[in-house]
Amino acid sequence: MAAATEVSVPDLGDFADVPVIEIHVAPGDVVNDEDPLITLESDKAAMDVPSPTAGTVRELRVKVGDLVSQGSPILLLDTGGTDVEPPPLTDQQEPRTLDAADPLAAATEPARRSASEALAASTPEATAAEGGPPVTAEAAGPPADFDGVHAGPGVRRLARELGLDLTALSGHGPKGRITKDDVIAAVRGPADAGAVVATGSGIPEVPAQDFSKFGPVEIRPLSRIQRLSGPALHRSWLNVPHVTHDDEADITDLDGYRRELDTAAKADGYRVTLLAFLMKASVSALREFPKFNSSLTPEKDALIYKGYYHLGIAVDTPEGLVVPVIRDVDRKGITELSRELGAVSTRAREGKLGPADLQGACFTISSLGGIGGTAFTPIVNAPEVAILGVVRSKLAPVWDGSAFVPRLMLPISLSYDHRVIDGALAARFARYLCHLLEDVRRLVL
């Protein structure tokens, strides 16, 4: 049998303990160079780990739910032969037994007894004795695989042992993950469950409703990006006191110059859009108003001012919104930024962004210019303190002192953290940004 090569997790940037959410291969599978092996899910995005070379999978070293970091072994890859050893049984395949010495057993034994008693009390015979309608076995038992539930394999196994339906629980772990504490508290009763909820936001859940009573329904799972970005947006909305300031810039002259550059760029295979000019103007505004290029310390009693200018750019993809980061915008010109924006947007839509592509932004731009709208409230991407939103520009009559003339006006919406930035400073920042856009010559100063 040929020697096998161990494939490990590549550099994940600043991420560690990232959960494995999918495994795309099995022992015996033949893979090509760059074929996806596993999918990881960070708090920013889902990412595939590709095969470094072609070969045959000999042995898997991870399973769904494992937490991995840079250097963690994924699998053994045979690059010279096709003989594959049978995979060993994993703890997902073996029934789990708890002994008295196991701390988890001691913690869950009262819950296990409570669950057993509750299930016994809900049998058809017990229910009939109480005069209520009989409960069917289908209604009493939880789903076997808890499809769509955000929980690890150990938690799923524990829930099955306790006879608990995970689909009815709210998770209080990182990114809304259901933890063992959530399972134990739910089985023990309202008192313990309340203790878990008290550590969270304290906001009551929207009551569940059976929409099928009103007509046909269809349930479709959220995409990975939506499952990841949803909790992050919710966290920002709850923690950041948002205020949005609207303004508009006369970009008539700038757009004429942009069109000239774009005509020349098409011959070289890229496009020059307004976004590159917005990025340059934003950097100039961040320099003029450095508080916008800061973040609150964890103690919320000081500001961290940043000496770099990395901008997050929201990109619309088939799976949802992602925000890749363009680094050192202050050191790049319009042409270089335009090329980089095109390349990054393509990689984002193809799902090929890595962890390093999504980290380090100090200010974010969200552009709906290709779609439309008149204004909107972008959510601050904490720990940033501000975000710029733009919509489609429009021709409007503008008074020039003697007559109304048609001008191309760009609406902008600046959302900001009111703990750091007050309304007057936000208005000055927005007006300064518009002032830069109204004369392209100011962007090179």
Secondary structure as UniProt FT lines:
FT   STRAND          4..8
FT   TURN            13..14
FT   STRAND          18..23
FT   TURN            27..28
FT   STRAND          30..31
FT   TURN            33..34
FT   STRAND          36..41
FT   STRAND          46..50
FT   STRAND          55..60
FT   TURN            64..65
FT   STRAND          67..68
FT   TURN            70..71
FT   STRAND          73..78
FT   TURN            91..93
FT   TURN            100..101
FT   HELIX           103..121
FT   HELIX           124..129
FT   TURN            130..131
FT   HELIX           137..140
FT   TURN            147..148
FT   HELIX           153..162
FT   HELIX           166..168
FT   HELIX           174..176
FT   HELIX           180..188
FT   HELIX           190..198
FT   TURN            199..201
FT   HELIX           211..213
FT   HELIX           224..239
FT   STRAND          242..250
FT   HELIX           252..266
FT   TURN            267..269
FT   HELIX           274..288
FT   HELIX           290..293
FT   STRAND          294..296
FT   TURN            298..299
FT   STRAND          303..305
FT   STRAND          311..313
FT   STRAND          315..317
FT   TURN            318..319
FT   STRAND          320..322
FT   STRAND          325..326
FT   HELIX           329..331
FT   HELIX           334..349
FT   TURN            350..351
FT   HELIX           355..358
FT   STRAND          363..367
FT   TURN            369..371
FT   TURN            382..383
FT   STRAND          386..390
FT   STRAND          394..399
FT   STRAND          404..417
FT   TURN            418..420
FT   HELIX           423..437
FT   HELIX           440..444
//
